Amino acid sequence: TMNEDQDTATLTPAPPEMKRRLSGKKQDELLQNFRKKFTAWLQRESSFLKQFPEDVKFAHGDSVNNWQWDELMVSERTDGDQPCMTINQVRLHNALIVNEVRQHPPTIAIKPTGLGSNSKSADVVGGLFREIQRESNATSIYVRATEWLVDGGVGYWRVITKHESDESFDQVFRIASVASALSAGLDINVKEPDGCDANWGFIYEDVPNEDLEEEYPEDEDETGKTNTVLGSDAPEPRMDWGADSWRFEKTTRVCEWYQREYFMDRLIGWIRAETNKEVTQFASKIDKDMLSELLKDRLTRVRDVRRSRIMWYKIIGDEIVDHHPVPGQYIPIVRVEGETTFVDGQLDRKGQTRPLIDVQRNMNFWTSAAAEQVALVTKVPWVGPAMAFEGHPEWTDANRKNYAYLPYNHKDDEDQPLPAPQRGMAAQMAPAYIDGLKISVQQMNDVSGQHEAKQGQPGDEKSGKAINAQKRQGDVATYHFPDAIAQGVAYTGKIMLSGLAEVYDTERMIRITNMDGTQAEVLLDPTAPSAHEETPKPGEDDAKDIVFNPTIGGYNV
């Protein structure tokens, strides 16, 4: 306590929390382990990592970037004054899926599973998770991941913890995006569809050295060192560890690595005097003095338990600069996948774009060929007696320019009438081009499964029932994409559930968002005797004070 006469001007701010450093030997062991796993991940996904940007580029091709045309073909057609038109229908078909998620984003539904929980306490957990999604702007994050998923075959987001505010020590969950779908990865040995059995995962980005030196001045001596493997003038491949280094001439790789680590603990069981019932807790979570007293009691039960925890490591270049455990039982990285196959040791994923590439190229070709035949051919000339054009130079370019009138010589030298110049029939689009375009449009609808009714265009269906049936058919054809997002959102809830009691471990007022969008305040009290309590709010009719204890009860998503 500060004395009243103490000079407050002499007080200095407390130093920032020291980052946890590891010994050199431990760092080398961990980095070697991480490099080994990263290399295995890279080898497994190498073909997909090369194809993903190509699929995304194709999905966003237009007449300026020409991403839907082969570079050599563009060069040849440009040299020959032939058009390379892009009529991007892939974008429309992809947007139909993405905008469905945008309009109807999935949410996290919580169910009680007993052990003291009930439907009302589950409603509080669900309301808390909806508020977390609202505060995190999670809908935009889900939509961004859906765009990556539909365009290229995979999307990511993550779950993090942060302080509730600058003035608080309380922690809260937040949902966060990642820089790119290629800047994250998960354990290659996962078996579960949602990846809940992953033992490691990572998120990284290449940061310019000048920015890194400003954020981490203590590492200034290390940032910007020339990579002895790649050389100062060599390219910096985003997907390569760089063999011996993650430090390049202009950038340094910053990686957040999550690792499941195992340790031995003891489960302690003792009789609580107040209830005369046995309670259990791990020794690592019991105060040392209390643990010592419990172990002196011959009625206390003890057994060894192999437990796991998720560790977070921050790597800057070739050094682990910080590390600590994170709440929960799961790697807090959410991956959503499209159509996935694993053949001959190579993993491949694809979204909506890849199956439409050949169809789209076919459409672009027919459109360009038709335009070339109609618009770029020489215009039909005027035909008439040579004497009719004498003295009138405007006839030399009359098939290319628009004149208000065209005079001609209507009599020859012998005063005989001359016929007026005539123009042949204008060029018509050949039926082959028209048929080719019709076939391309039909192929696009057939391959995507999204026909006219799904696109909001009139089709052959006449009745409302038939139109709705066609729309549902389109939904079924692409249902695996929104289903993957819904599965990812459910896993997000699973991650937060597993760490709920660790993050929300202090008494505080929390805000929840109800199913109808209204908000309410709840007192979160980890020492409350039950999971959910309600008492009438003084002075307000039909209003209640709600107390919620996150340490009591079990829940499921």
C-alpha positions in Angstrom: 0.0 0.0 0.0 1.4 3.4 -0.9 1.8 6.0 1.9 -0.2 9.2 1.5 3.0 11.3 1.4 4.7 9.1 -1.2 5.7 10.9 -4.3 3.7 9.3 -7.1 5.9 10.9 -9.7 8.7 8.5 -8.7 6.6 5.5 -9.6 7.6 3.7 -12.9 5.4 1.4 -14.9 5.9 -2.3 -14.3 8.1 -4.0 -16.8 6.3 -6.1 -19.4 6.0 -9.8 -18.8 9.2 -11.6 -19.7 8.9 -13.9 -22.6 9.6 -17.5 -21.7 12.9 -18.7 -23.2 14.2 -22.2 -23.6 17.7 -23.6 -23.3 19.7 -23.9 -26.5 19.6 -27.7 -26.3 15.8 -27.8 -25.8 15.3 -25.3 -28.7 17.4 -27.4 -31.0 15.4 -30.5 -30.1 12.1 -28.8 -30.7 13.1 -27.1 -33.9 14.5 -30.3 -35.3 11.2 -32.0 -34.4 9.1 -29.2 -36.0 11.3 -29.2 -39.2 10.8 -33.0 -39.5 7.0 -32.7 -39.3 6.9 -29.6 -41.6 8.9 -31.5 -44.2 6.6 -34.5 -44.0 3.6 -32.2 -44.3 5.2 -30.5 -47.3 5.9 -33.7 -49.1 2.3 -35.0 -48.6 0.7 -31.8 -49.8 3.2 -30.5 -52.3 1.1 -31.2 -55.4 -2.0 -29.6 -53.9 0.0 -26.5 -52.7 1.0 -25.9 -56.3 -2.5 -26.5 -57.7 -4.4 -24.4 -55.2 -3.2 -21.0 -56.4 -3.9 -22.1 -60.0 -7.5 -23.0 -59.2 -8.0 -19.7 -57.3 -6.6 -17.7 -60.2 -8.8 -19.5 -62.7 -11.9 -18.8 -60.6 -11.1 -15.1 -60.7 -10.0 -14.9 -64.3 -11.1 -12.0 -66.4 -10.2 -10.2 -69.7 -7.4 -8.3 -68.0 -5.4 -11.0 -66.2 -6.3 -13.8 -68.7 -6.0 -16.4 -66.0 -8.4 -18.7 -67.8 -6.1 -18.9 -70.8 -2.8 -20.7 -71.4 0.0 -18.1 -71.6 1.4 -19.5 -74.8 -2.1 -19.5 -76.4 -2.6 -15.9 -75.4 0.7 -14.9 -76.9 -0.1 -16.7 -80.2 -3.6 -15.3 -80.5 -2.4 -11.8 -79.6 0.2 -11.9 -82.3 -2.4 -13.1 -84.8 -4.9 -10.3 -83.8 -7.2 -13.0 -82.5 -9.4 -12.2 -79.4 -9.0 -14.1 -76.1 -12.3 -13.4 -74.4 -13.2 -14.5 -70.9 -16.8 -15.1 -70.1 -16.3 -16.2 -66.5 -19.2 -18.4 -65.5 -17.1 -20.2 -62.8 -17.3 -17.1 -60.6 -21.1 -17.2 -60.8 -21.4 -20.8 -59.9 -18.9 -20.4 -57.0 -20.6 -17.3 -55.7 -23.9 -19.2 -55.5 -22.3 -21.5 -52.8 -20.4 -18.7 -51.0 -23.4 -16.4 -50.8 -25.6 -19.2 -49.4 -23.2 -19.4 -46.5 -23.2 -15.6 -46.3 -27.0 -15.5 -46.1 -27.3 -18.4 -43.7 -24.1 -18.8 -41.7 -23.9 -21.8 -39.4 -23.9 -21.3 -35.7 -22.9 -23.4 -32.7 -25.6 -25.3 -30.9 -24.9 -26.6 -27.4 -26.6 -29.6 -25.7 -26.3 -30.6 -22.0 -24.9 -34.1 -21.3 -25.5 -34.2 -17.6 -23.1 -34.0 -14.6 -25.0 -31.1 -13.3 -25.8 -29.3 -16.6 -29.3 -28.6 -17.8 -31.0 -27.0 -20.8 -30.8 -23.5 -19.2 -27.1 -23.8 -18.5 -26.6 -25.0 -22.1 -28.5 -22.0 -23.3 -26.0 -19.8 -21.5 -23.1 -21.6 -23.1 -24.7 -21.3 -26.5 -25.4 -17.6 -25.9 -21.8 -17.0 -24.8 -20.5 -18.7 -28.0 -22.9 -16.6 -30.2 -21.5 -13.5 -28.5 -18.0 -14.7 -29.1 -18.9 -15.1 -32.8 -20.5 -11.7 -32.9 -17.5 -10.0 -31.2 -15.1 -11.9 -33.6 -17.1 -10.9 -36.7 -17.1 -14.7 -37.3 -19.5 -14.6 -40.2 -16.9 -12.7 -42.3 -14.2 -15.2 -41.3 -16.5 -18.2 -42.2 -17.3 -16.6 -45.6 -13.6 -16.0 -46.3 -12.8 -19.6 -45.6 -15.7 -20.6 -47.8 -14.3 -18.6 -50.7 -10.9 -20.4 -50.3 -12.8 -23.8 -50.0 -15.0 -23.3 -53.0 -12.3 -21.7 -55.2 -9.3 -23.9 -54.2 -10.4 -26.8 -52.0 -9.4 -25.8 -48.4 -10.0 -23.1 -45.9 -8.8 -22.3 -42.4 -9.5 -20.2 -39.3 -8.4 -20.4 -35.7 -9.5 -20.0 -32.1 -7.4 -17.8 -29.8 -7.6 -16.3 -26.3 -7.0 -12.7 -25.5 -7.5 -10.2 -22.7 -11.1 -8.9 -22.5 -9.8 -5.4 -22.7 -6.7 -3.3 -22.1 -7.9 -2.7 -18.5 -8.6 -6.4 -17.7 -6.7 -9.5 -16.8 -9.6 -11.7 -17.7 -9.2 -13.9 -20.8 -11.9 -14.5 -23.5 -12.2 -16.7 -26.6 -12.1 -15.1 -30.0 -12.3 -16.6 -33.5 -9.6 -15.3 -35.9 -8.8 -15.6 -39.6 -5.5 -16.6 -41.1 -3.5 -14.7 -43.7 -3.9 -17.3 -46.4 -5.2 -20.9 -46.9 -1.6 -21.8 -47.7 -0.2 -20.3 -44.5 -1.6 -23.0 -42.2 -1.4 -26.8 -41.8 -2.4 -29.7 -39.6 -1.0 -33.0 -38.5 -0.8 -35.3 -41.6 -1.9 -38.3 -39.5 -5.4 -37.1 -38.6 -8.1 -39.6 -39.0 -11.2 -37.7 -37.8 -13.0 -35.5 -40.4 -12.9 -32.4 -38.2 -9.2 -32.9 -37.3 -9.9 -33.2 -33.6 -7.2 -35.9 -33.2 -4.4 -33.7 -34.6 -1.3 -33.6 -32.5 0.3 -30.6 -34.1 -0.5 -27.7 -36.4 1.0 -24.4 -37.5 0.2 -20.9 -38.9 2.9 -18.8 -40.4 3.7 -15.8 -42.6 6.8 -14.1 -44.1 7.3 -10.7 -42.4 9.5 -8.0 -43.9 12.6 -7.6 -41.7 12.1 -3.9 -41.1 8.6 -4.6 -39.6 10.0 -7.5 -37.6 12.8 -5.4 -36.1 10.2 -2.8 -35.0 8.0 -5.5 -33.3 10.8 -7.6 -31.9 13.8 -5.3 -31.2 15.4 -7.9 -29.0 15.9 -10.1 -32.1 17.3 -7.3 -34.2 20.7 -9.0 -34.5 19.2 -12.1 -36.0 16.7 -10.7 -38.4 17.8 -10.1 -41.9 20.7 -12.6 -41.9 21.4 -13.9 -45.4 20.2 -17.4 -45.8 23.3 -19.4 -46.5 21.2 -22.1 -48.3 19.2 -19.9 -50.6 21.6 -17.1 -51.1 20.9 -13.4 -51.1 19.6 -13.3 -54.6 17.6 -16.5 -54.6 13.8 -16.6 -54.5 12.2 -17.2 -51.2 9.8 -20.1 -51.7 6.8 -19.7 -49.4 6.4 -23.4 -48.9 10.0 -24.3 -48.2 11.6 -24.4 -44.8 14.8 -23.3 -46.4 16.6 -26.5 -45.3 18.6 -25.0 -42.5 17.0 -21.6 -42.0 13.8 -19.5 -42.0 15.7 -16.3 -42.3 15.9 -14.7 -45.7 17.5 -11.5 -46.9 14.3 -9.4 -47.0 11.9 -11.4 -44.9 11.8 -13.6 -41.9 9.3 -16.4 -41.3 7.2 -16.0 -38.2 5.4 -19.3 -37.2 3.0 -20.2 -34.4 3.4 -23.9 -33.8 0.9 -25.9 -31.7 2.1 -29.2 -30.3 0.3 -31.8 -28.1 2.7 -32.8 -25.4 2.3 -35.6 -22.8 3.2 -35.6 -19.2 2.6 -37.7 -16.0 0.3 -36.4 -13.4 -1.5 -37.8 -10.3 -5.2 -38.0 -9.8 -6.1 -37.2 -6.2 -9.4 -38.4 -4.6 -10.4 -37.3 -1.1 -13.6 -36.9 1.0 -14.9 -33.4 1.3 -16.1 -32.7 4.8 -18.9 -30.4 3.8 -20.6 -33.0 1.6 -19.0 -36.2 2.9 -18.5 -37.2 -0.8 -15.4 -37.9 -2.7 -14.0 -35.3 -5.0 -11.2 -35.7 -7.5 -8.6 -33.3 -8.9 -5.2 -33.6 -10.6 -2.2 -32.9 -8.4 -1.0 -30.3 -10.8 -4.1 -28.2 -10.2 -4.0 -28.4 -6.3 -2.2 -25.9 -4.1 1.0 -27.3 -2.8 0.2 -26.9 0.8 -3.3 -28.5 0.4 -1.8 -31.3 -1.7 0.7 -32.0 1.1 -2.1 -32.2 3.7 -4.2 -34.5 1.4 -1.4 -36.9 0.9 -0.9 -37.3 4.7 -4.5 -38.6 4.9 -4.5 -42.4 4.6 -8.0 -42.3 3.1 -6.8 -40.2 0.1 -6.6 -42.1 -3.1 -3.9 -41.6 -5.7 -3.2 -42.9 -9.1 -0.7 -42.0 -11.9 -2.3 -40.6 -15.1 -0.7 -39.8 -18.5 -2.2 -36.5 -19.6 -1.7 -34.2 -22.5 -1.7 -30.5 -23.0 -1.5 -28.2 -26.0 1.7 -26.1 -26.1 2.1 -22.9 -28.2 5.5 -21.9 -29.6 6.3 -18.7 -31.4 9.2 -19.1 -33.8 10.9 -16.2 -35.4 13.3 -17.4 -38.1 15.4 -20.0 -36.3 14.6 -19.2 -32.7 11.7 -20.0 -30.4 11.0 -16.6 -28.7 8.0 -17.6 -26.6 6.0 -20.6 -25.5 3.2 -21.4 -23.1 0.3 -23.9 -22.8 -3.1 -23.0 -24.3 -6.5 -23.9 -22.9 -8.4 -27.0 -24.1 -7.7 -30.4 -25.5 -7.5 -29.7 -29.2 -5.2 -27.9 -31.6 -7.1 -24.6 -32.1 -6.8 -24.6 -35.9 -10.0 -25.3 -37.9 -9.6 -26.7 -41.4 -12.4 -27.1 -43.8 -11.8 -29.3 -46.9 -13.5 -29.8 -50.2 -13.3 -33.1 -52.2 -10.2 -34.8 -50.9 -8.4 -37.8 -52.2 -5.1 -39.5 -51.3 -3.6 -41.6 -54.0 0.0 -42.9 -54.4 1.3 -40.9 -51.5 -0.1 -37.6 -52.9 -2.9 -35.7 -51.3 -5.3 -33.7 -53.6 -8.1 -31.4 -52.7 -10.4 -29.5 -55.0 -13.3 -27.1 -54.7 -15.9 -26.2 -57.2 -13.5 -24.7 -59.7 -11.4 -27.6 -60.8 -14.2 -29.7 -62.4 -15.3 -26.6 -64.3 -12.0 -25.6 -65.9 -12.3 -27.5 -69.2 -15.9 -26.5 -69.6 -15.0 -22.8 -69.0 -12.1 -23.0 -71.4 -14.5 -24.5 -74.0 -16.9 -21.6 -73.5 -14.2 -19.0 -73.8 -12.9 -20.6 -77.0 -16.3 -20.7 -78.7 -17.0 -17.1 -77.6 -13.7 -15.9 -78.9 -14.0 -17.9 -82.2 -17.5 -16.5 -82.8 -16.4 -13.0 -82.1 -13.5 -13.4 -84.5 -15.7 -14.8 -87.2 -18.4 -12.0 -87.0 -16.7 -8.9 -85.6 -13.1 -9.2 -86.8 -13.6 -10.4 -90.4 -13.3 -7.9 -93.2 -16.6 -6.1 -93.6 -18.7 -6.9 -96.7 -17.6 -4.6 -99.5 -19.8 -2.5 -101.9 -20.1 -3.9 -105.4 -20.9 -1.9 -108.6 -19.5 -0.6 -111.9 -16.1 1.0 -111.6 -17.4 4.1 -113.4 -20.0 4.6 -110.7 -17.2 5.2 -108.1 -15.0 7.6 -110.1 -14.6 11.0 -108.5 -15.9 9.8 -105.2 -13.0 8.7 -102.9 -15.4 8.0 -99.9 -16.2 4.6 -101.5 -12.7 3.3 -100.7 -13.6 3.0 -97.0 -17.3 3.0 -97.1 -17.4 -0.6 -95.7 -15.6 0.6 -92.6 -17.0 4.0 -92.0 -20.4 5.4 -91.5 -21.2 8.3 -94.0 -24.4 10.4 -93.9 -24.8 9.7 -97.7 -22.8 8.1 -100.5 -23.0 9.9 -103.9 -22.3 7.8 -107.1 -22.2 8.3 -110.8 -25.6 7.2 -112.1 -24.7 7.6 -115.8 -21.7 6.6 -117.8 -19.8 8.7 -120.4 -22.4 7.9 -123.0 -25.2 9.1 -120.8 -26.4 5.6 -120.1 -27.8 4.8 -116.6 -25.5 2.9 -114.2 -26.9 0.6 -111.5 -26.4 1.8 -107.9 -23.7 0.0 -105.9 -25.0 -2.8 -103.8 -23.7 -4.4 -100.6 -23.8 -8.2 -100.0 -25.4 -9.8 -97.0 -23.7 -9.0 -93.7 -21.6 -11.7 -92.0 -23.7 -14.1 -89.8 -22.5 -16.2 -86.9 -22.1 -19.7 -88.1 -24.5 -22.2 -86.6 -21.6 -24.3 -85.3 -20.6 -21.4 -83.0 -24.1 -21.0 -81.7 -24.4 -24.7 -81.0 -21.0 -24.8 -79.4 -21.9 -22.0 -77.0 -25.2 -23.7 -76.1 -23.4 -26.9 -75.4 -20.9 -25.1 -73.2 -23.6 -23.5 -71.1 -25.4 -26.8 -70.7 -22.1 -28.6 -69.7 -21.4 -25.9 -67.1 -24.8 -26.4 -65.5 -24.5 -30.2 -65.7 -21.0 -30.4 -64.2 -21.7 -27.9 -61.4 -25.2 -29.4 -60.7 -26.5 -25.8 -60.6 -29.2 -25.4 -63.3 -31.2 -22.3 -64.3 -33.6 -22.5 -61.3 -30.7 -22.4 -58.9 -29.2 -19.4 -60.7 -32.5 -17.6 -60.6 -32.9 -17.9 -64.4 -36.0 -19.2 -66.2 -35.7 -22.8 -67.3 -38.0 -25.5 -68.6 -39.8 -25.9 -65.3 -43.2 -24.3 -65.3 -44.8 -24.9 -61.9 -43.5 -23.5 -58.6 -43.1 -27.1 -57.3 -40.9 -28.0 -60.3 -38.7 -24.9 -59.9 -38.2 -25.6 -56.1 -37.3 -29.2 -56.9 -34.7 -28.1 -59.3 -33.3 -25.6 -56.8 -33.1 -28.4 -54.1 -31.3 -30.6 -56.6 -28.7 -27.8 -57.1 -28.3 -27.5 -53.3 -27.7 -31.3 -53.0 -25.1 -31.3 -55.7 -23.0 -28.7 -53.8 -24.1 -29.5 -50.3 -20.7 -30.9 -49.3 -19.3 -27.3 -49.3 -21.7 -25.7 -46.8 -21.6 -28.9 -44.8 -17.8 -28.7 -44.4 -18.2 -25.1 -43.1 -20.9 -26.3 -40.7 -18.6 -29.1 -39.5 -15.8 -26.6 -39.0 -18.1 -24.3 -37.0 -19.1 -27.3 -34.8 -15.4 -28.1 -34.2 -14.9 -24.4 -33.2 -17.5 -24.9 -30.5 -15.8 -28.2 -29.5 -12.5 -26.3 -29.1 -14.0 -23.6 -26.9 -16.0 -26.1 -24.8 -12.8 -28.0 -24.0 -11.2 -24.9 -22.6 -14.2 -23.1 -21.3 -13.5 -23.6 -17.5 -9.8 -22.6 -18.0 -10.5 -19.4 -19.9 -13.6 -18.2 -17.9 -12.1 -19.0 -14.5 -12.8 -15.7 -12.7 -16.0 -14.2 -11.5 -17.3 -11.5 -13.9 -20.3 -10.3 -15.7 -20.6 -11.7 -19.3 -22.8 -10.8 -22.1 -24.6 -13.5 -24.1 -26.5 -13.3 -27.4 -29.8 -15.2 -27.5 -31.2 -17.1 -30.4 -33.4 -14.2 -31.4 -30.5 -11.8 -31.4 -31.3 -10.1 -28.1 -28.6 -9.7 -25.5 -28.5 -10.3 -21.8 -26.0 -10.2 -18.9 -25.1 -13.2 -16.8 -22.9 -13.4 -13.7 -20.2 -16.0 -14.3 -19.1 -17.5 -11.0 -16.8 -20.5 -11.0 -17.6 -21.0 -7.2 -21.4 -21.2 -7.6 -22.9 -24.4 -6.2 -24.8 -25.2 -9.4 -24.4 -24.8 -13.2 -27.3 -22.4 -13.5 -29.2 -20.4 -10.9 -32.0 -17.8 -11.3 -33.3 -15.3 -8.8 -35.9 -12.6 -9.3 -34.3 -9.2 -10.2 -35.4 -6.6 -7.6 -37.7 -3.9 -9.0 -38.2 -5.5 -12.4 -41.2 -7.6 -13.2 -40.5 -10.9 -15.0 -36.7 -10.2 -14.9 -34.2 -12.5 -13.4 -30.6 -12.5 -12.3 -28.7 -15.5 -13.7 -25.6 -17.1 -12.3 -23.6 -19.5 -14.4 -20.8 -21.8 -13.2 -18.7 -23.1 -16.2 -16.9 -25.7 -14.1 -20.1 -27.8 -13.4 -21.7 -30.0 -16.0 -21.0 -31.6 -19.3 -21.9 -30.2 -22.8 -21.7 -31.3 -26.4 -21.9 -29.5 -29.7 
